[in-house]
Amino acid sequence: MTVERAVRMLAGVIVLLSLGLSYYFSHYWLWLTAFVGLNLLQSAFTNWCPAMAIFRGMGLKGGCAAKES
């Protein structure tokens, strides 16, 4: 698995988790969904997000997108 795939997987899991939490507990969990969306948006422009550094530290390799920069 590459860093990029792991970041997308983590974002998807967090979005689905926050949607479930907002449905069953409080609508304030939707702020977590908004945070993930904003983080994905800024990483599209900067090619950096905190999860990338964590996954690289765990030993995952970058894919084609990581080699562009």
PyMOL Python script that loads the backbone (N, CA, C, O; Angstrom):
from pymol import cmd

cmd.read_pdbstr("""\
ATOM      1  N   MET A   1       0.849  -1.177   0.000  1.00  0.00           N
ATOM      2  CA  MET A   1       0.000   0.000   0.000  1.00  0.00           C
ATOM      3  C   MET A   1       0.889   1.233   0.000  1.00  0.00           C
ATOM      4  O   MET A   1       1.924   1.270   0.666  1.00  0.00           O
ATOM      5  N   THR A   2       0.472   2.233  -0.753  1.00  0.00           N
ATOM      6  CA  THR A   2       1.236   3.473  -0.829  1.00  0.00           C
ATOM      7  C   THR A   2       0.683   4.495   0.164  1.00  0.00           C
ATOM      8  O   THR A   2      -0.410   4.332   0.707  1.00  0.00           O
ATOM      9  N   VAL A   3       1.458   5.540   0.382  1.00  0.00           N
ATOM     10  CA  VAL A   3       1.053   6.614   1.289  1.00  0.00           C
ATOM     11  C   VAL A   3      -0.235   7.260   0.803  1.00  0.00           C
ATOM     12  O   VAL A   3      -1.127   7.545   1.602  1.00  0.00           O
ATOM     13  N   GLU A   4      -0.339   7.495  -0.501  1.00  0.00           N
ATOM     14  CA  GLU A   4      -1.520   8.163  -1.048  1.00  0.00           C
ATOM     15  C   GLU A   4      -2.788   7.339  -0.838  1.00  0.00           C
ATOM     16  O   GLU A   4      -3.834   7.882  -0.486  1.00  0.00           O
ATOM     17  N   ARG A   5      -2.692   6.032  -1.054  1.00  0.00           N
ATOM     18  CA  ARG A   5      -3.855   5.168  -0.839  1.00  0.00           C
ATOM     19  C   ARG A   5      -4.224   5.112   0.630  1.00  0.00           C
ATOM     20  O   ARG A   5      -5.407   5.091   0.970  1.00  0.00           O
ATOM     21  N   ALA A   6      -3.229   5.089   1.507  1.00  0.00           N
ATOM     22  CA  ALA A   6      -3.504   5.051   2.947  1.00  0.00           C
ATOM     23  C   ALA A   6      -4.175   6.339   3.408  1.00  0.00           C
ATOM     24  O   ALA A   6      -5.068   6.303   4.255  1.00  0.00           O
ATOM     25  N   VAL A   7      -3.755   7.476   2.861  1.00  0.00           N
ATOM     26  CA  VAL A   7      -4.377   8.758   3.229  1.00  0.00           C
ATOM     27  C   VAL A   7      -5.828   8.790   2.774  1.00  0.00           C
ATOM     28  O   VAL A   7      -6.705   9.219   3.524  1.00  0.00           O
ATOM     29  N   ARG A   8      -6.088   8.343   1.555  1.00  0.00           N
ATOM     30  CA  ARG A   8      -7.473   8.321   1.066  1.00  0.00           C
ATOM     31  C   ARG A   8      -8.332   7.365   1.880  1.00  0.00           C
ATOM     32  O   ARG A   8      -9.493   7.660   2.163  1.00  0.00           O
ATOM     33  N   MET A   9      -7.770   6.223   2.259  1.00  0.00           N
ATOM     34  CA  MET A   9      -8.508   5.258   3.069  1.00  0.00           C
ATOM     35  C   MET A   9      -8.821   5.839   4.454  1.00  0.00           C
ATOM     36  O   MET A   9      -9.944   5.711   4.944  1.00  0.00           O
ATOM     37  N   LEU A  10      -7.838   6.470   5.075  1.00  0.00           N
ATOM     38  CA  LEU A  10      -8.046   7.081   6.380  1.00  0.00           C
ATOM     39  C   LEU A  10      -9.100   8.172   6.310  1.00  0.00           C
ATOM     40  O   LEU A  10      -9.962   8.256   7.186  1.00  0.00           O
ATOM     41  N   ALA A  11      -9.045   9.007   5.286  1.00  0.00           N
ATOM     42  CA  ALA A  11     -10.039  10.075   5.130  1.00  0.00           C
ATOM     43  C   ALA A  11     -11.439   9.491   4.970  1.00  0.00           C
ATOM     44  O   ALA A  11     -12.389   9.986   5.576  1.00  0.00           O
ATOM     45  N   GLY A  12     -11.571   8.463   4.175  1.00  0.00           N
ATOM     46  CA  GLY A  12     -12.873   7.833   3.990  1.00  0.00           C
ATOM     47  C   GLY A  12     -13.422   7.227   5.265  1.00  0.00           C
ATOM     48  O   GLY A  12     -14.609   7.358   5.563  1.00  0.00           O
ATOM     49  N   VAL A  13     -12.559   6.564   6.018  1.00  0.00           N
ATOM     50  CA  VAL A  13     -12.993   5.965   7.287  1.00  0.00           C
ATOM     51  C   VAL A  13     -13.432   7.047   8.268  1.00  0.00           C
ATOM     52  O   VAL A  13     -14.456   6.899   8.936  1.00  0.00           O
ATOM     53  N   ILE A  14     -12.670   8.130   8.360  1.00  0.00           N
ATOM     54  CA  ILE A  14     -13.023   9.197   9.297  1.00  0.00           C
ATOM     55  C   ILE A  14     -14.325   9.873   8.891  1.00  0.00           C
ATOM     56  O   ILE A  14     -15.144  10.191   9.752  1.00  0.00           O
ATOM     57  N   VAL A  15     -14.533  10.098   7.592  1.00  0.00           N
ATOM     58  CA  VAL A  15     -15.782  10.717   7.134  1.00  0.00           C
ATOM     59  C   VAL A  15     -16.969   9.816   7.469  1.00  0.00           C
ATOM     60  O   VAL A  15     -17.968  10.289   8.012  1.00  0.00           O
ATOM     61  N   LEU A  16     -16.873   8.532   7.154  1.00  0.00           N
ATOM     62  CA  LEU A  16     -17.977   7.625   7.452  1.00  0.00           C
ATOM     63  C   LEU A  16     -18.217   7.494   8.952  1.00  0.00           C
ATOM     64  O   LEU A  16     -19.364   7.435   9.393  1.00  0.00           O
ATOM     65  N   LEU A  17     -17.153   7.450   9.730  1.00  0.00           N
ATOM     66  CA  LEU A  17     -17.286   7.377  11.180  1.00  0.00           C
ATOM     67  C   LEU A  17     -17.968   8.625  11.734  1.00  0.00           C
ATOM     68  O   LEU A  17     -18.854   8.521  12.581  1.00  0.00           O
ATOM     69  N   SER A  18     -17.564   9.788  11.268  1.00  0.00           N
ATOM     70  CA  SER A  18     -18.162  11.019  11.782  1.00  0.00           C
ATOM     71  C   SER A  18     -19.620  11.147  11.349  1.00  0.00           C
ATOM     72  O   SER A  18     -20.436  11.684  12.099  1.00  0.00           O
ATOM     73  N   LEU A  19     -19.963  10.665  10.154  1.00  0.00           N
ATOM     74  CA  LEU A  19     -21.367  10.673   9.742  1.00  0.00           C
ATOM     75  C   LEU A  19     -22.204   9.762  10.634  1.00  0.00           C
ATOM     76  O   LEU A  19     -23.315  10.121  11.023  1.00  0.00           O
ATOM     77  N   GLY A  20     -21.683   8.605  10.952  1.00  0.00           N
ATOM     78  CA  GLY A  20     -22.390   7.703  11.865  1.00  0.00           C
ATOM     79  C   GLY A  20     -22.539   8.294  13.257  1.00  0.00           C
ATOM     80  O   GLY A  20     -23.602   8.202  13.871  1.00  0.00           O
ATOM     81  N   LEU A  21     -21.470   8.899  13.751  1.00  0.00           N
ATOM     82  CA  LEU A  21     -21.534   9.520  15.079  1.00  0.00           C
ATOM     83  C   LEU A  21     -22.511  10.685  15.106  1.00  0.00           C
ATOM     84  O   LEU A  21     -23.192  10.903  16.109  1.00  0.00           O
ATOM     85  N   SER A  22     -22.586  11.433  14.011  1.00  0.00           N
ATOM     86  CA  SER A  22     -23.524  12.556  13.977  1.00  0.00           C
ATOM     87  C   SER A  22     -24.965  12.065  13.922  1.00  0.00           C
ATOM     88  O   SER A  22     -25.860  12.711  14.468  1.00  0.00           O
ATOM     89  N   TYR A  23     -25.194  10.949  13.281  1.00  0.00           N
ATOM     90  CA  TYR A  23     -26.545  10.401  13.189  1.00  0.00           C
ATOM     91  C   TYR A  23     -27.024   9.888  14.549  1.00  0.00           C
ATOM     92  O   TYR A  23     -28.170  10.120  14.936  1.00  0.00           O
ATOM     93  N   TYR A  24     -26.147   9.193  15.269  1.00  0.00           N
ATOM     94  CA  TYR A  24     -26.554   8.556  16.516  1.00  0.00           C
ATOM     95  C   TYR A  24     -26.365   9.423  17.757  1.00  0.00           C
ATOM     96  O   TYR A  24     -27.057   9.211  18.753  1.00  0.00           O
ATOM     97  N   PHE A  25     -25.452  10.389  17.730  1.00  0.00           N
ATOM     98  CA  PHE A  25     -25.148  11.120  18.958  1.00  0.00           C
ATOM     99  C   PHE A  25     -25.384  12.626  18.847  1.00  0.00           C
ATOM    100  O   PHE A  25     -26.261  13.162  19.525  1.00  0.00           O
ATOM    101  N   SER A  26     -24.620  13.310  18.010  1.00  0.00           N
ATOM    102  CA  SER A  26     -24.714  14.761  17.951  1.00  0.00           C
ATOM    103  C   SER A  26     -24.314  15.248  16.563  1.00  0.00           C
ATOM    104  O   SER A  26     -23.379  14.726  15.955  1.00  0.00           O
ATOM    105  N   HIS A  27     -25.033  16.252  16.071  1.00  0.00           N
ATOM    106  CA  HIS A  27     -24.705  16.789  14.755  1.00  0.00           C
ATOM    107  C   HIS A  27     -23.362  17.529  14.755  1.00  0.00           C
ATOM    108  O   HIS A  27     -22.833  17.847  13.689  1.00  0.00           O
ATOM    109  N   TYR A  28     -22.818  17.801  15.920  1.00  0.00           N
ATOM    110  CA  TYR A  28     -21.513  18.473  15.994  1.00  0.00           C
ATOM    111  C   TYR A  28     -20.377  17.603  15.465  1.00  0.00           C
ATOM    112  O   TYR A  28     -19.297  18.117  15.171  1.00  0.00           O
ATOM    113  N   TRP A  29     -20.601  16.294  15.338  1.00  0.00           N
ATOM    114  CA  TRP A  29     -19.576  15.433  14.746  1.00  0.00           C
ATOM    115  C   TRP A  29     -19.341  15.755  13.275  1.00  0.00           C
ATOM    116  O   TRP A  29     -18.326  15.348  12.710  1.00  0.00           O
ATOM    117  N   LEU A  30     -20.261  16.475  12.652  1.00  0.00           N
ATOM    118  CA  LEU A  30     -20.069  16.854  11.245  1.00  0.00           C
ATOM    119  C   LEU A  30     -18.894  17.819  11.079  1.00  0.00           C
ATOM    120  O   LEU A  30     -18.352  17.952   9.981  1.00  0.00           O
ATOM    121  N   TRP A  31     -18.501  18.487  12.158  1.00  0.00           N
ATOM    122  CA  TRP A  31     -17.309  19.338  12.090  1.00  0.00           C
ATOM    123  C   TRP A  31     -16.066  18.510  11.763  1.00  0.00           C
ATOM    124  O   TRP A  31     -15.153  19.005  11.103  1.00  0.00           O
ATOM    125  N   LEU A  32     -16.023  17.264  12.214  1.00  0.00           N
ATOM    126  CA  LEU A  32     -14.904  16.388  11.876  1.00  0.00           C
ATOM    127  C   LEU A  32     -14.892  16.099  10.377  1.00  0.00           C
ATOM    128  O   LEU A  32     -13.828  16.062   9.759  1.00  0.00           O
ATOM    129  N   THR A  33     -16.059  15.897   9.798  1.00  0.00           N
ATOM    130  CA  THR A  33     -16.155  15.702   8.353  1.00  0.00           C
ATOM    131  C   THR A  33     -15.657  16.937   7.611  1.00  0.00           C
ATOM    132  O   THR A  33     -14.925  16.827   6.628  1.00  0.00           O
ATOM    133  N   ALA A  34     -16.059  18.112   8.088  1.00  0.00           N
ATOM    134  CA  ALA A  34     -15.604  19.361   7.458  1.00  0.00           C
ATOM    135  C   ALA A  34     -14.094  19.511   7.572  1.00  0.00           C
ATOM    136  O   ALA A  34     -13.447  19.955   6.624  1.00  0.00           O
ATOM    137  N   PHE A  35     -13.522  19.150   8.713  1.00  0.00           N
ATOM    138  CA  PHE A  35     -12.071  19.239   8.898  1.00  0.00           C
ATOM    139  C   PHE A  35     -11.341  18.326   7.912  1.00  0.00           C
ATOM    140  O   PHE A  35     -10.345  18.730   7.312  1.00  0.00           O
ATOM    141  N   VAL A  36     -11.831  17.112   7.747  1.00  0.00           N
ATOM    142  CA  VAL A  36     -11.199  16.180   6.812  1.00  0.00           C
ATOM    143  C   VAL A  36     -11.284  16.723   5.386  1.00  0.00           C
ATOM    144  O   VAL A  36     -10.317  16.643   4.629  1.00  0.00           O
ATOM    145  N   GLY A  37     -12.441  17.274   5.022  1.00  0.00           N
ATOM    146  CA  GLY A  37     -12.591  17.848   3.687  1.00  0.00           C
ATOM    147  C   GLY A  37     -11.648  19.009   3.450  1.00  0.00           C
ATOM    148  O   GLY A  37     -11.031  19.104   2.389  1.00  0.00           O
ATOM    149  N   LEU A  38     -11.531  19.891   4.425  1.00  0.00           N
ATOM    150  CA  LEU A  38     -10.605  21.024   4.292  1.00  0.00           C
ATOM    151  C   LEU A  38      -9.153  20.552   4.215  1.00  0.00           C
ATOM    152  O   LEU A  38      -8.359  21.109   3.456  1.00  0.00           O
ATOM    153  N   ASN A  39      -8.809  19.539   4.989  1.00  0.00           N
ATOM    154  CA  ASN A  39      -7.449  19.006   4.963  1.00  0.00           C
ATOM    155  C   ASN A  39      -7.146  18.391   3.593  1.00  0.00           C
ATOM    156  O   ASN A  39      -6.048  18.569   3.067  1.00  0.00           O
ATOM    157  N   LEU A  40      -8.109  17.671   3.016  1.00  0.00           N
ATOM    158  CA  LEU A  40      -7.909  17.107   1.680  1.00  0.00           C
ATOM    159  C   LEU A  40      -7.776  18.204   0.630  1.00  0.00           C
ATOM    160  O   LEU A  40      -6.982  18.087  -0.303  1.00  0.00           O
ATOM    161  N   LEU A  41      -8.548  19.257   0.785  1.00  0.00           N
ATOM    162  CA  LEU A  41      -8.478  20.372  -0.157  1.00  0.00           C
ATOM    163  C   LEU A  41      -7.118  21.061  -0.103  1.00  0.00           C
ATOM    164  O   LEU A  41      -6.522  21.330  -1.146  1.00  0.00           O
ATOM    165  N   GLN A  42      -6.621  21.351   1.099  1.00  0.00           N
ATOM    166  CA  GLN A  42      -5.325  22.019   1.189  1.00  0.00           C
ATOM    167  C   GLN A  42      -4.207  21.091   0.727  1.00  0.00           C
ATOM    168  O   GLN A  42      -3.218  21.562   0.165  1.00  0.00           O
ATOM    169  N   SER A  43      -4.339  19.781   0.950  1.00  0.00           N
ATOM    170  CA  SER A  43      -3.280  18.869   0.516  1.00  0.00           C
ATOM    171  C   SER A  43      -3.250  18.738  -1.000  1.00  0.00           C
ATOM    172  O   SER A  43      -2.216  18.386  -1.567  1.00  0.00           O
ATOM    173  N   ALA A  44      -4.366  19.015  -1.664  1.00  0.00           N
ATOM    174  CA  ALA A  44      -4.375  19.002  -3.128  1.00  0.00           C
ATOM    175  C   ALA A  44      -3.499  20.116  -3.686  1.00  0.00           C
ATOM    176  O   ALA A  44      -2.909  19.963  -4.756  1.00  0.00           O
ATOM    177  N   PHE A  45      -3.409  21.227  -2.975  1.00  0.00           N
ATOM    178  CA  PHE A  45      -2.593  22.356  -3.432  1.00  0.00           C
ATOM    179  C   PHE A  45      -1.156  22.292  -2.935  1.00  0.00           C
ATOM    180  O   PHE A  45      -0.240  22.728  -3.632  1.00  0.00           O
ATOM    181  N   THR A  46      -0.946  21.746  -1.722  1.00  0.00           N
ATOM    182  CA  THR A  46       0.385  21.758  -1.135  1.00  0.00           C
ATOM    183  C   THR A  46       1.113  20.422  -1.234  1.00  0.00           C
ATOM    184  O   THR A  46       2.324  20.362  -1.018  1.00  0.00           O
ATOM    185  N   ASN A  47       0.380  19.339  -1.562  1.00  0.00           N
ATOM    186  CA  ASN A  47       0.926  17.978  -1.591  1.00  0.00           C
ATOM    187  C   ASN A  47       1.524  17.588  -0.239  1.00  0.00           C
ATOM    188  O   ASN A  47       2.520  16.868  -0.174  1.00  0.00           O
ATOM    189  N   TRP A  48       0.909  18.068   0.829  1.00  0.00           N
ATOM    190  CA  TRP A  48       1.354  17.727   2.181  1.00  0.00           C
ATOM    191  C   TRP A  48       0.150  17.627   3.098  1.00  0.00           C
ATOM    192  O   TRP A  48      -0.752  18.463   3.040  1.00  0.00           O
ATOM    193  N   CYS A  49       0.134  16.614   3.938  1.00  0.00           N
ATOM    194  CA  CYS A  49      -0.834  16.536   5.026  1.00  0.00           C
ATOM    195  C   CYS A  49      -0.174  15.752   6.158  1.00  0.00           C
ATOM    196  O   CYS A  49       0.706  14.930   5.902  1.00  0.00           O
ATOM    197  N   PRO A  50      -0.579  15.989   7.390  1.00  0.00           N
ATOM    198  CA  PRO A  50       0.062  15.329   8.530  1.00  0.00           C
ATOM    199  C   PRO A  50       0.025  13.806   8.447  1.00  0.00           C
ATOM    200  O   PRO A  50       0.963  13.141   8.888  1.00  0.00           O
ATOM    201  N   ALA A  51      -1.033  13.254   7.893  1.00  0.00           N
ATOM    202  CA  ALA A  51      -1.131  11.795   7.805  1.00  0.00           C
ATOM    203  C   ALA A  51      -0.047  11.214   6.899  1.00  0.00           C
ATOM    204  O   ALA A  51       0.402  10.088   7.115  1.00  0.00           O
ATOM    205  N   MET A  52       0.375  11.972   5.888  1.00  0.00           N
ATOM    206  CA  MET A  52       1.435  11.480   4.995  1.00  0.00           C
ATOM    207  C   MET A  52       2.731  11.256   5.764  1.00  0.00           C
ATOM    208  O   MET A  52       3.416  10.253   5.562  1.00  0.00           O
ATOM    209  N   ALA A  53       3.065  12.195   6.647  1.00  0.00           N
ATOM    210  CA  ALA A  53       4.288  12.048   7.443  1.00  0.00           C
ATOM    211  C   ALA A  53       4.180  10.845   8.384  1.00  0.00           C
ATOM    212  O   ALA A  53       5.154  10.120   8.588  1.00  0.00           O
ATOM    213  N   ILE A  54       3.007  10.642   8.945  1.00  0.00           N
ATOM    214  CA  ILE A  54       2.805   9.508   9.858  1.00  0.00           C
ATOM    215  C   ILE A  54       2.928   8.191   9.100  1.00  0.00           C
ATOM    216  O   ILE A  54       3.594   7.268   9.567  1.00  0.00           O
ATOM    217  N   PHE A  55       2.293   8.099   7.939  1.00  0.00           N
ATOM    218  CA  PHE A  55       2.360   6.858   7.172  1.00  0.00           C
ATOM    219  C   PHE A  55       3.766   6.592   6.640  1.00  0.00           C
ATOM    220  O   PHE A  55       4.193   5.439   6.574  1.00  0.00           O
ATOM    221  N   ARG A  56       4.486   7.642   6.261  1.00  0.00           N
ATOM    222  CA  ARG A  56       5.887   7.439   5.838  1.00  0.00           C
ATOM    223  C   ARG A  56       6.727   6.953   7.008  1.00  0.00           C
ATOM    224  O   ARG A  56       7.612   6.116   6.835  1.00  0.00           O
ATOM    225  N   GLY A  57       6.450   7.479   8.208  1.00  0.00           N
ATOM    226  CA  GLY A  57       7.155   7.017   9.405  1.00  0.00           C
ATOM    227  C   GLY A  57       6.856   5.563   9.728  1.00  0.00           C
ATOM    228  O   GLY A  57       7.672   4.878  10.346  1.00  0.00           O
ATOM    229  N   MET A  58       5.681   5.089   9.307  1.00  0.00           N
ATOM    230  CA  MET A  58       5.307   3.694   9.511  1.00  0.00           C
ATOM    231  C   MET A  58       5.923   2.785   8.451  1.00  0.00           C
ATOM    232  O   MET A  58       5.786   1.563   8.520  1.00  0.00           O
ATOM    233  N   GLY A  59       6.600   3.380   7.472  1.00  0.00           N
ATOM    234  CA  GLY A  59       7.304   2.580   6.472  1.00  0.00           C
ATOM    235  C   GLY A  59       6.601   2.437   5.142  1.00  0.00           C
ATOM    236  O   GLY A  59       7.081   1.702   4.279  1.00  0.00           O
ATOM    237  N   LEU A  60       5.475   3.113   4.940  1.00  0.00           N
ATOM    238  CA  LEU A  60       4.814   3.038   3.638  1.00  0.00           C
ATOM    239  C   LEU A  60       5.583   3.859   2.612  1.00  0.00           C
ATOM    240  O   LEU A  60       6.169   4.892   2.934  1.00  0.00           O
ATOM    241  N   LYS A  61       5.571   3.391   1.400  1.00  0.00           N
ATOM    242  CA  LYS A  61       6.283   4.069   0.316  1.00  0.00           C
ATOM    243  C   LYS A  61       5.340   4.975  -0.452  1.00  0.00           C
ATOM    244  O   LYS A  61       4.135   4.732  -0.523  1.00  0.00           O
ATOM    245  N   GLY A  62       5.910   6.023  -1.025  1.00  0.00           N
ATOM    246  CA  GLY A  62       5.125   6.933  -1.859  1.00  0.00           C
ATOM    247  C   GLY A  62       4.876   6.322  -3.221  1.00  0.00           C
ATOM    248  O   GLY A  62       5.658   5.499  -3.696  1.00  0.00           O
ATOM    249  N   GLY A  63       3.785   6.727  -3.846  1.00  0.00           N
ATOM    250  CA  GLY A  63       3.453   6.255  -5.178  1.00  0.00           C
ATOM    251  C   GLY A  63       3.912   7.246  -6.226  1.00  0.00           C
ATOM    252  O   GLY A  63       4.837   8.023  -5.988  1.00  0.00           O
ATOM    253  N   CYS A  64       3.280   7.225  -7.372  1.00  0.00           N
ATOM    254  CA  CYS A  64       3.637   8.109  -8.487  1.00  0.00           C
ATOM    255  C   CYS A  64       3.449   9.571  -8.117  1.00  0.00           C
ATOM    256  O   CYS A  64       4.257  10.411  -8.513  1.00  0.00           O
ATOM    257  N   ALA A  65       2.401   9.895  -7.365  1.00  0.00           N
ATOM    258  CA  ALA A  65       2.128  11.290  -7.007  1.00  0.00           C
ATOM    259  C   ALA A  65       3.225  11.853  -6.120  1.00  0.00           C
ATOM    260  O   ALA A  65       3.533  13.042  -6.199  1.00  0.00           O
ATOM    261  N   ALA A  66       3.817  11.024  -5.283  1.00  0.00           N
ATOM    262  CA  ALA A  66       4.863  11.502  -4.387  1.00  0.00           C
ATOM    263  C   ALA A  66       6.153  11.803  -5.148  1.00  0.00           C
ATOM    264  O   ALA A  66       6.963  12.610  -4.691  1.00  0.00           O
ATOM    265  N   LYS A  67       6.351  11.170  -6.293  1.00  0.00           N
ATOM    266  CA  LYS A  67       7.577  11.368  -7.069  1.00  0.00           C
ATOM    267  C   LYS A  67       7.526  12.633  -7.916  1.00  0.00           C
ATOM    268  O   LYS A  67       8.555  13.079  -8.423  1.00  0.00           O
ATOM    269  N   GLU A  68       6.323  13.222  -8.075  1.00  0.00           N
ATOM    270  CA  GLU A  68       6.191  14.414  -8.907  1.00  0.00           C
ATOM    271  C   GLU A  68       6.859  15.625  -8.273  1.00  0.00           C
ATOM    272  O   GLU A  68       7.413  16.464  -8.984  1.00  0.00           O
ATOM    273  N   SER A  69       6.817  15.729  -6.965  1.00  0.00           N
ATOM    274  CA  SER A  69       7.341  16.929  -6.299  1.00  0.00           C
ATOM    275  C   SER A  69       8.807  16.829  -6.017  1.00  0.00           C
ATOM    276  O   SER A  69       9.394  17.758  -5.462  1.00  0.00           O
TER     277      SER A  69
END
""", "prot")
cmd.dss("prot")
cmd.show_as("cartoon", "prot")
cmd.util.cbc("prot")
cmd.orient("prot")
